[in-house]
Amino acid sequence: MAPDHPTLPPVRLPSDAELARDALAAPLLTRAVRLARWAGPETRVGAGGELVEEQLPAAAEALGLAGDEDGEAYASEAWRVAVDTGLVEIHDPEDADDADDADEADSAEDAGGAEGAGHEGPGGDGGEEAGTVTVGENLGLLTAGSPQDVLAVWLDGFEAVFSDAAAPYIDDLDALVGPDGEIDFEALDWDPEGEAEFLEGVLGNLYLLTVSEGGAGEGPVPLPALAASMVVPDDMSEPTDDVLEQVSDAMMRLDEQFRILEPIGLVEYQPVDEALMVEEGEQGTESAAPFDDEDVSRYGMVRLTPLGLYGVRARMLEAGLTAPAVGELAGKGAEVLLDGLAHYPQAAARAETAGWLAARDAATAARELLAAARGADAGAPLRRLHVQQALSLVGPDAEPAVREVLDDRELGGLARVWLAERGATDIPAPPEAMIFWLAVDTIAAHLDADGDLEELQDLIEGLTGRHGGFFDEVWRVDHPATADVLDAMGRLHRDKPSAKEARKAAFKARSRG
């Protein structure tokens, strides 16, 4: 994907150790581990590494599913994951032949030197038997490796299950196999890349709905809403019957796909009510009516687990997207922290800042933040706003560092605000020029933050109402954003005479510049 995609909202993830425990508890990975430990010299696999049909009953029994009608299907699925994650290694006929050839060559070279030494005949130990398996090195990582090792294995499993979920359900595979032994994809009418992109988009939308401020959070998302996010055009106010039918088709696809993705621990899924599908089938497709809001859960509900958020984010990062996680800036400098916070919602910004502050003493943190807040670039006002918010989390030990900038034109205003909020009584009165400079800087920061409109209007009107003759003086402020701020005040001020004064002041500021 293109690297110029917008930055996604930050996600709050548990520790790697907690995520690793969730990964080990995922039903599908648990079954894959059990089969890897069950497999032995007598285990036989087909050309693609799959368990041969005769082995499936024993595999199902090893999983405790001997009497389950789906036991063999579960065993087959778990075995594929064991293979794809390196929990077992497959030794096919070519491997065995190559090993035998190498042993024979070595024996020929050594024949005169040590009679009989190191040479095994056909049927000896010169190579694994064709179509057999051995334990893979990744199996040991799940018990002796680090949390990161466990998560790497789980990500391989997620990748395998994702591929399964994007593949079509085939009733009669033999009918689609051509003379060359390959599947005829044209006859299948299946676009592998298109299906993978669709599922990738669905998981991306689910991720965004989960991490966005005011989104689903930890709650489930109705399947109709998720399907509609992939089908209904953004500019369509009322979906047509044709679009509603496409949403319904997408829901049925997603119902199958989430059933496949749930056992790997990616999602918690409440499937579509089968009785509902019978009801709609009896009504016919012409009744593409809106979904029943009163019982939307019947249409399916899905949520990404913390492990699912981790997995989807990993895929996004691999695709080149910027998908931050709260806590990853704790070891960075103040400049990097403030640049990152520019994209964070308020709650996430506060959590990220608290983590950053926890790694430093109060005075050092305050000095680093204040130094990074300086500047006349377009992003500087928002940096200073974030510094003011960060300093609200710092204890009294930061006071000496804050007092050091009382005479600084850019920082003296916020330093006085910090001291006043802590009840200091010996705060020097600010020069009038600093008062107006701070007003312009504060409004510029809030304009850049793209916050609530009504709150911004309240801020503007509060600042102008606090200072008599505000617009007669503010246009003279030597701040890069003065004219732009006054333009915005002229648009946003709810008092028409004041708005007019702001526009006149903006004209003066530009003429002065």
Buried (B, 14 or more C-beta within 10 A) or exposed (E): EEEEEEEBBBBBBBEBEEBBBBBBEBEBBBBBBBBBBBBEEEBBBEEEBBBEEEBBBBBBBBBEBEEEEEBBEBBBBBBBBBBBBBBBBBBBEEBBEEBBEEBBEEBEEBEEEEEEEEBEEEEEEBBBEBBBBBBBEBBEBBEEBEBEBBBBBBBBBBBBBBBBBBBBEEEEEEEBEEEEEEBEEEEBEBEEEEBBEBBBEBBBBBBBBBBEEEBBEEEBBBBBBBBBBBBBEEEEEEBEEEBBBBBBEBBBBBBBBBBBBBBBBBBBBBBBBEEBBEEBEEEEEEEBEEBEEEEBEBBBBBBBBBBBBBBBBBBBEEBEBBBBBBBEBBEEEBBEBBBBBBBBBEEBBBBBBBBBBEEBEBBEBBBBBBBBBBBEEEEBBBBBBBBBBBBEBBEEEBBEBBBBBBEBBBBBBBBBBBBEEEEBEEBEEBEEEBBBBBBBBBBBBBBBBEEEEEEBBEBBBEBBEEBEEBBEBBBEBEBBBBBBBBBBBBEBBEEEEBBEBBBBBBBBBBEEE
